[in-house]
């Protein structure tokens, strides 16, 4: 077996163990299509590296020799995942097996700042998160960052983010230099999709789409079990698909984007045009709509119609098995109300089969951070298989 083939087999095996949680060697051979002899040789190497461990199979009989399964060795590495939100950082600390071992939350001084300032805030928060569970930065193998915006994940390069005043930022390099650790950044909606695939509604689903609605609108796409980013890393920008020619101004600088009608800031902008006096929140707008305020109802209803149009376009293009609506706005039902879902069904291609299932997953920023940590684990696995990961014993 040549080095390339062996390296690919090692990754297949490690991924299969990760998906299964714990698995016997014979089942690992079936799952990967790799011979049992090769499985035995490669897993013996991984055991020596400290990446995996043997565990007694659950539910075995006391009589006879117990079956031994293989599992990722959690103690091999500690990773950190960071979700950069509008006003806060949420941090998840996870072991190599994907078990959450700590969490931390920190406020951001301002929602938009220069990259160098955000990097320093992030570094300080990572240190505080490590201290909260009795660790230091030296105990961390890598950091994953979930950041809204247009991100080339392969280079850790941020073309644009609503959290940054700068454009075209080598964010992974800057943050890695500040921390002295490998840092991997991706669009936050992509990492929500990864979290859903590993921990949430997307488990055992080969094709699904996550739509996130918070201060902005994002999308993560999983096709054939793999995250799809596009050729330039700019794919899945659902919030910046156009729903109105020369329409409302989006924070990306263009006009007519879906986000400019659906996101939090869009609702507040429309409401503020109609109102003077004390500042309002999205909750105020939604409450006013429910109370019968005509202006608020018009704003909320338009958001629902635009959102239904956008979802219908997703269905007509991708025909996914499942659409997951996630994010802070899922705490309210105005974007998945019965009339919005009815609009969606009317606008999709009609065949004699039911439409894709749409589910709501109300989760907080910590789950986004778990997706970022899982992304870091992916990279740590690659480094470890190449012999470059630290902390494994």
Residue pairs with C-beta under 8 A, 6 or more apart in sequence:
1 9
1 38
6 42
7 385
7 386
9 32
9 34
9 38
9 42
10 42
10 45
10 46
10 385
11 381
11 382
11 385
12 32
12 34
13 28
13 32
13 34
13 39
13 42
13 43
13 46
14 46
14 51
14 52
14 72
14 381
14 385
15 381
16 23
16 28
16 31
16 32
17 23
17 28
17 52
17 70
17 71
17 72
18 72
18 97
18 98
18 381
20 27
20 28
20 31
21 71
22 55
22 57
22 58
22 69
22 70
22 71
23 31
23 69
23 70
23 71
24 57
24 67
24 68
24 69
24 70
25 36
25 39
25 40
25 43
25 70
26 36
28 34
28 39
28 43
28 70
29 35
29 36
29 39
32 39
34 42
43 52
43 70
46 52
47 53
47 54
49 384
49 392
50 73
50 75
50 76
50 392
50 393
51 72
51 73
51 76
51 96
51 381
51 384
51 385
51 392
52 70
52 71
52 72
52 73
53 70
53 71
53 72
53 73
54 68
54 69
54 70
55 68
55 69
55 70
55 71
56 66
56 67
56 68
56 69
57 66
57 67
57 68
57 69
60 66
60 67
71 97
72 96
72 97
72 98
73 96
73 97
73 392
74 95
74 96
74 97
74 99
75 95
75 96
75 393
76 95
76 96
76 384
76 389
76 391
76 392
76 393
77 95
77 96
77 141
77 142
77 377
77 380
77 384
77 389
77 390
77 391
77 392
78 93
78 94
78 95
78 96
78 101
78 135
78 139
78 140
78 141
78 391
79 93
79 94
79 95
79 96
79 140
79 141
79 142
79 143
79 144
79 373
79 376
79 377
79 380
80 91
80 92
80 93
80 94
80 126
80 129
80 130
80 140
80 142
80 143
80 144
80 373
80 376
81 91
81 92
81 93
81 94
81 143
81 144
81 145
81 146
81 191
81 369
81 370
81 371
81 372
81 373
81 374
81 375
81 376
82 89
82 90
82 91
82 122
82 125
82 126
82 143
82 144
82 145
82 146
82 369
82 372
83 89
83 90
83 91
83 146
83 188
83 191
83 365
83 366
83 368
83 369
83 371
83 372
84 108
84 118
84 122
84 145
84 146
84 147
84 148
84 163
84 188
85 108
85 214
85 215
85 365
85 368
86 108
86 111
86 162
86 163
86 214
86 215
87 107
87 108
87 111
88 105
88 106
88 107
88 108
88 365
89 105
89 106
89 107
89 108
89 121
89 122
89 125
90 103
90 104
90 105
90 364
90 365
90 366
90 368
90 369
91 103
91 104
91 105
91 106
91 125
91 126
91 129
91 369
92 100
92 102
92 103
92 366
92 369
92 370
92 372
92 373
93 100
93 101
93 102
93 103
93 104
93 129
93 130
93 133
93 135
93 373
94 100
94 101
94 370
94 373
94 374
94 377
95 101
96 377
96 380
96 392
98 198
98 199
98 373
98 374
98 377
100 370
101 133
102 129
102 132
102 133
103 129
103 366
103 369
104 125
104 128
104 129
104 132
105 365
106 121
106 124
106 125
106 128
108 121
109 121
111 162
111 163
112 162
112 163
112 164
112 165
113 121
113 163
113 164
113 165
114 164
114 165
114 166
115 158
115 164
115 165
115 166
115 169
115 171
115 174
116 174
118 163
118 164
119 171
119 174
119 175
119 178
120 178
122 145
122 175
122 178
123 175
123 178
123 179
126 137
126 140
126 143
126 179
127 136
127 137
130 136
130 137
130 139
130 140
137 179
137 180
137 181
139 391
140 181
141 181
141 182
141 376
141 380
141 389
141 390
141 391
142 181
142 182
142 183
142 184
142 376
142 379
142 380
142 383
143 175
143 179
143 181
143 182
143 183
143 184
143 376
144 183
144 184
144 185
144 186
144 191
144 371
144 372
144 373
144 374
144 375
144 376
144 377
144 379
145 171
145 172
145 175
145 183
145 184
145 185
145 186
145 372
146 185
146 186
146 187
146 188
146 191
146 192
146 368
146 369
146 371
146 372
146 375
147 158
147 161
147 163
147 171
147 185
147 186
147 187
147 188
148 161
148 162
148 163
148 187
148 188
148 189
148 215
148 216
148 218
149 158
149 159
149 160
149 161
149 162
149 163
149 164
149 187
150 158
150 159
150 160
150 161
150 187
150 233
150 234
150 237
151 157
151 158
151 159
151 161
151 171
151 185
151 186
151 187
151 190
151 233
152 158
152 159
152 232
152 233
152 234
153 184
153 185
153 186
153 187
153 190
153 229
153 233
154 233
155 170
155 172
155 233
156 170
156 171
156 172
156 173
156 176
156 183
156 184
156 185
157 168
157 169
157 170
157 171
157 172
157 233
158 164
158 168
158 169
158 171
158 185
159 167
159 168
159 234
160 167
160 252
161 169
162 215
162 216
162 251
171 183
171 185
172 183
172 184
172 185
175 183
175 185
176 182
176 183
182 379
182 380
182 383
184 375
184 376
184 379
186 229
186 372
186 375
187 218
187 220
187 229
187 236
188 212
188 218
188 368
188 371
188 372
189 210
189 211
189 212
189 218
189 219
189 220
189 236
189 238
190 220
190 227
190 229
190 236
191 220
191 368
191 371
191 372
191 374
191 375
192 210
192 212
192 218
192 220
192 326
192 327
192 367
192 368
192 371
193 202
193 208
193 209
193 210
193 220
193 221
193 222
193 227
193 371
194 220
194 227
194 371
194 374
194 375
195 367
195 368
195 370
195 371
195 374
196 202
196 203
196 208
196 210
196 220
196 222
196 324
196 326
196 361
196 371
197 203
197 205
197 208
197 222
197 225
197 227
198 371
198 374
199 367
199 370
199 374
200 324
200 361
200 363
200 367
201 208
201 322
201 324
201 359
201 361
202 208
202 210
202 222
202 322
202 324
205 222
205 321
205 322
206 222
206 223
206 224
206 225
206 321
207 222
207 223
207 224
207 318
207 320
207 321
207 322
208 222
208 320
208 321
208 322
208 323
208 324
209 219
209 220
209 221
209 222
209 314
209 318
209 320
209 322
209 323
209 324
210 219
210 220
210 222
210 323
210 324
210 326
211 217
211 218
211 219
211 238
211 311
211 314
211 323
211 324
211 325
211 326
212 218
212 219
212 220
212 326
212 327
213 262
213 263
213 307
213 325
213 326
213 327
213 328
213 329
213 330
213 335
214 263
214 264
214 327
214 328
214 329
215 263
215 264
215 265
216 239
216 251
216 259
216 263
216 265
217 238
217 239
217 258
217 259
217 262
217 263
218 236
218 237
218 238
218 239
218 327
219 236
219 237
219 238
219 239
219 314
220 227
220 236
221 227
221 228
221 235
221 236
221 318
222 228
223 318
228 235
228 236
229 235
229 236
230 236
238 258
238 310
238 314
239 250
239 257
239 258
239 259
239 262
239 263
240 250
240 252
240 254
240 257
240 258
240 259
241 257
241 258
241 310
241 313
242 256
242 257
242 258
243 256
243 257
243 258
243 261
243 306
243 309
243 310
244 255
244 256
244 261
244 306
245 256
246 255
246 256
247 255
247 256
247 257
247 260
247 261
248 255
248 256
248 257
248 260
248 261
248 266
248 269
249 255
249 260
250 256
250 257
250 259
250 260
251 259
251 260
251 265
252 259
258 306
258 307
258 309
258 310
259 266
260 266
261 302
261 303
261 306
262 303
262 306
262 307
262 310
262 335
264 282
264 329
266 303
267 282
267 285
267 299
267 300
267 303
268 280
268 281
268 282
268 285
270 299
271 280
271 284
271 285
271 295
271 296
271 299
272 280
274 295
275 295
282 329
282 332
283 332
285 296
285 299
285 300
286 296
286 300
286 332
286 334
288 295
288 296
289 296
289 297
289 299
289 300
289 301
289 334
300 334
303 334
303 335
304 334
304 335
304 337
304 339
304 340
304 343
305 340
305 343
307 335
307 340
308 340
308 341
308 343
308 344
308 347
309 343
309 347
311 323
311 344
311 358
312 343
312 344
312 347
312 348
314 320
314 323
315 323
315 344
315 348
315 349
315 355
315 356
316 347
316 348
316 349
319 356
320 356
321 356
321 357
322 356
322 357
322 358
322 359
323 356
323 357
323 358
323 359
324 359
324 360
324 361
325 335
325 336
325 358
325 359
325 360
325 361
326 360
326 361
326 362
326 363
328 364
329 335
330 336
330 360
330 361
330 362
331 362
334 340
336 358
336 360
341 358
344 355
344 358
345 355
348 355
380 389
381 389
383 389
384 392
